[in-house]
Amino acid sequence: MRKLKIDSLIGGQKMVVNVTEVIEKERVGLLQIRVLVLTMLAIIVDGFDIQAIAFAGPVLLAEWGLAKADLAPAIAAALVGMALGAPLGGIVGDKLGRRMAIVASAAFFGVATIATSRAPDITSLTILRLISGLGFGAMLPNATALLAEWMPARLRSHAVSLMIIGVPLGGMIGAAVSRWLIPDYGWRSIFAFGGVLGLVVGVLLLLLLPESLRFLMNRGDDSTRAERLLTKAFPARNFTGSTFTVDSAATKASWRDVFTRNHVRVSLGLSLAFFSGLMVFYCFSNWVPTVLTSMGMPLDVAIRGAFYFNMWSLAGAIGGGLLIAWRGSRTGLLLILGCALAVTVVMAYLILTGRPSELAVMIGLSCAGASASGLQAALYGLAAAAYPTNCRSTGVGLVAGVGRLGSITSAFAGGVVLSLPGGNGLFFVLVAGVLVVASLGILIVDRHSPPTMG
C-alpha cells in the first residue's frame, strides 16, 4: 500500500482510511456521476471529430476533383494517429495525471481540427488528420482510466461501457449537424464546428473534472488535495486528520505471457476477431456517405444513412452485452456475426443487381450499425473474461492494438474497392468476407464466457 500522511490529529490519534475500500463500499455520489458525465462528454466530442471526415468526404471529393481512393490516406491518417496517440497519451496520463491528459487531448485535437478546416489540399488535410489523431487516441485510455479509478468494481464495467457509447453518439450528433451545416457552409464548416466544440469541452473539463485519487496518492501529492476530493465525493464521511492508503496495483505481465500454451488460441482468435471487427466498423463509419452519394443518393440522404448507422450502434452496444449474458460469448458472438453477414450479403446482392430503395438501404445500415457495435462490445467483454488476472491488461491491450490495424486497413481497402467497377456492391462483399474471418476467430478461441442470465 501507498500512504499519504496528514500532520493534523484528532484526539492524538490518526484514522487510517483505505481509499479503495471507501470507493467500493460507499454509495456512488454526485462527484462520481460528474466524472461519468464529463468523460462521456469528452468521448462524444472525440467521436464527433473522428467521424467528421466521413461527413465531409463526398463534398470534399467533388470540390477538389478527387477519386474515392484519394481520400483513403486522409481517413487512414487519423486512425494511424489514434494508434500512436493511445500509448503516448497513456504515458502522459501516468506522468502528469489523467485529468490533465484528458484536458490536453481535447485542446490538442480541437486546435488541430480547426486547422483542418483551413487545409488547402489533400496532402495538408492528411497531415492535419494525422496530428488530430494523436489527440483522438490519447483521449480514450485516460478517460477510461479516470472513470475506472473513481467507480466501484461492481459498476466499473457498466460505467466504462456507457462512456464508450459516446463514440457512436458523437457520430450520430455529427451526422445530424452535418445535414444542415455542410449544405449551407461547405465541408470546412464541420471541422471548424467540431474543433471549437473540442476547445469548449476542454475548458469545461479543466474547470469541473477531478483528478484520480489513485494517481494523486501514487504520486505522493499533498494529502490535503486527496482529503478535499474525498470529502466532496462522500460528504457524509469525516476524513479530517486521516492517514490515507490505497491498494497497490497489480504487477503487469509481459507480452510473452499471453502467447503461452494456455492462452495462444485466445490471443490468436481474439486478434483475428478484433482486427476484423474494427475493420468492419470503420469501413461503415468512414465510407457510408461516400458509398451512398456514388449510388446517386443526395448528400442529405447519405448523411442520414450515417446517422442511422450510429444511432443503431448505440442499441447494438447495449444489446450485444445482453445477448452475451443470455447466450454466452460463443453463441452470442456467432449470432451477431450471422446477422451482420446476412445483412451485408443482401445489401451486396441488391446493389450489384440493381439500385435498392432508400428504405432498404436505411434498414440495412441500421442493422449493420447494431451488429458492428454489438460485436465490439461483446469482444471487449470476452477479452476481459478470457484472460486471467495476471495478464488481463496485457492481453486486452494486445488484441485491441491489433484491432487498430484493422481500422487503418479499412481506409485503404475501402478506397481501393470503391474505385473498382461495381465498387459499391463490392464494398459490401468485402465487409462480408471480413465478417467470415471474424467468425473464424471466434471459433478459434477455446475459452468462452458461459451465460449469466436465465
Buried (B, 14 or more C-beta within 10 A) or exposed (E): EBEBEBEEEEEEEBBEBBBBEBBEEBEBBEBBEBBBEBBBBBBBBBBBBBBBBBBBBBBBBEEBEBEBBBBBBBBBBBBBBBBBBBBBBBEBBBEBBBBBBBBBBBBBBBBBBBBBBEBEEBEBBBBBBBBBBBBBBBBBBBBBBBBBBBBBEEEBBEBBBBBBBBBBBBBBBBBBBBBEBBBEEBBBBBBBBBBBBBBEBBEBBBEEBBBBBBBBBBBEBEBEBBBEBBBEBBEEEEBEBBEBBBEEEEEEBEEEBBBEEBBEBBBBBBBBBBBBBBBBBBBBBBBBBBBBBBBEBEBEBBBBBBBBBBBBBBBBBBBBBBBBBBBBBBBBBBBBBEBBBBBBBBBBBBBEEEEBEBEBBBBBBBBBBBBBBBBBBBBBBBBBBBBEEEBBBBBBBBBBBBBBBBBBBBBBBBBBBBBEEEBBBBBBBBBBEBBEBBBBBBBBBEBBBEBEEE
